[in-house]
Amino acid sequence: MSYPSELLPQVGYKERINTDWLPREATLIRRAITSEDNTFNAKGDIRIDALFLSPEHCLAYSCNLLGVFQVDHIIFKPGRNSKWNTAIELPNPNDIPYSFYEHCYPLFIDVSKLHQKPINYSKIINQKSTKFNGRILVDHEPTVSNYWHFEVHVIDEDGKIIEQKSNNWRKRLGEDLASSMFKKHAYTLRNSIPPLYTIEERVYIDIL
């Protein structure tokens, strides 16, 4: 059994997908980091610790674009995760080492619930709390083993990505992002079914 070839970059694929070109129904998928039984609390809501190892992980949250990438694909754990660009030789599925994740319960979130949404954060500057206005960015970050890999970032007022590092203000921002965006809008097959939609070829293929 080879690694799924449909997940790999192909001849003619764009180096980056413009998220703004995705259909309104576009959906992100990733696996919970816990088993299905441990994904929900007593009320049936998704637990925060099923979404993230720590709040800082929200600042570079790894997901996949649902479409070519299907629910069955979340079981694959590829051994090559380096970033891909058009200067890199196209991979062969037989050359992609992989294993399988132990827990593979799918989580979904609509791109439109996150992309370009405002989010405020604060830093302590000169012993005073100073507020800043940021925005959430859903960004295409293809890898050699998964063209459909995306990441969720927060960009600052200068349009720069806030890097994933451990400090107090980033932790607070991650906690806010986790509760106000991810936990609020994430859903599972228990309570909803992702919409059916088609990603037009012009979105990801260079058409001459």
N, C-alpha and C positions, 0 to 999 in steps of 0.2 A: 504494500500500500504506500503510494507516494504522497508527498505533501500536495494539497489541493492547488493545481496549476492556476485556477481561476482567481486565486488571491494574489498572484505574482504580477509585477509590472510587465506590460506587454509592449510589443513594437507599436509605436505611434501614440503611446499614452503620454499625457501631459506630465510635466515635472511636478506641478501642483494644481490641485483643483481649487477653483475660486468658490469658497463656501457660499457667497452671495448668489451663485448660479444654481445652487441646489433647489430641488422642488420644495414647495412649502411643507410638504409632509415628511421631508427627510428626517431620518431617525438614527440615533447613535445606539450601538449595542456594545455591551461588555459583560463579562461574567462577574457574579458576586464573588467576593473573596472568602466566603463561607459556604457551607452546605445550604441546601434549600431550607432545611429545618431551622437553621440559625440565621436566616436572612430576615426573618420577621420577628417583631416583638409580640407581646401578649395581645395587643390590640390589632395585630395583623399589618402594622405599618413596617416599612423597610427600615432596618436598623442602620445607624450611621456606620457601625463597624463592619457591616456587610459591603459598604461602598468604598471604604478607604482604610489603609493601614494607619494613617495619621492625617490630621487636617492639612499639613503642608502638601500632601500628595494631590490635593485639589488644584494646585497651581500648575500642574503638568499632568492632567488627568487623561490617561490613555483609553481610547475608545475605538470603535470601528464603525464605518458607515454601512448601515444595513442596506442591502440591495443585492449586489453580487456576493458580498459577505453575508452569509446566512446564519441562522441560529446554530446549526450543526457545526459551524466552523469554530465556535469558541472553545471547543475541546482541545484544539491544536495549540501546542506550545513550541513555536519554532526556535531553533538554536541560533539563527542568524537574525539579528534585529537592528543591524546598522542602517542608517538612513540611505534612501535611494535617490539618485538623480539620473538624468538622461545620459550622463557621461559614464555611468557604471554599466558594465556588461549585464545584460538581462540574465537573471538566474534560471537555472533548470530545476524543476520540481524534485528531481532525483538527487540534487545536490543540497537540498535544504534538510538539515537534520532537525528532528522534532521529537517531542514526547507528548504526553497528554496531561492536561490539568486534572487534579483530583476533584476539584469542585467546579461545576460548569452550569450553574443556574443563571439564566440570562436576565439582564437588567436593560431597560430601554429608557431613552430620554429624547424628546424632540429637539432637533437642532434649533428650531425657532424659539424655544424656551430659554436658550442660553446665548446664542450668537448676538453680539453687539448690545447685550443688555447692560445697563449701568450698574455699577456696584461701588459703594463708597468704602473707604478704609482710612485708618488713622495711624500716624507715627508719633512718637515722642521726640520732639525737636526742641532743644534748649529747655528741657524739663516741662514742656507744654505739649498737650495733645493737639496735633494739627491734622485736619481732615483733607483727604484727597479724593478726587473723582476718577474711578477706573471704569473699564469696560471689559466684558467677557468676550473672548475670542475663541471660536471653534475653528481650528486650523488643521489643514491637511498636512500630515507628516508621514509620507509613505516610507516604508522600509523595504529592504530587498526581499523580505518574505511576506510582506502584506502591503499591497498598494493602497488598500482601503483603510489604513490606519490614520486616525485623527487624534488630536490632543486639544484639551480645553485649557486655555490660559487666561490670565488677567493682564491687561495692558494698562500702563499708567497714563497720566495726563500728557506725556510726551510721545505716546504711542509705542513705548518700549515694553516688552514682555517682562513681567515681574518673575524673576527666577525662583525656582524651588530651592529655598534654603531654610535652615532652622533658626528662626529668631522670633521674638514675641509678636511683632506686628504682622509678620507673615502667618504665624499660627492663628492669630485672631481673624485675619482675612480668610484663611482656609476654613476656619470654623463657620464663619458667616456664609461663605460660598457653599459649604456642605449642607447647612441647614436651610438657607433661604432659596437655594437653587436646586442642588442635586437631590436632596431628600424630598423637597417639595414636589419636584416634577418627575422624578424617576418612577417607573412602574414596571410591573412584571406581568407574566402571562396569567397570573391569578386574577388580575383586575382589569386587564385590557389587552387588546391584540394590536400590534403595530400596524399602521396603515399600509395598504398596498400602493406602491408608486413606482414609476420608472425614471431612472436617471438617464437623461438624454446623452447620446454619445458625444455631442459637442462639449459637454461638461468636462469629460476626461480624455477625449481623443483629439489630437491635432488634425483637424480636417483642412486639407489644402484647398 
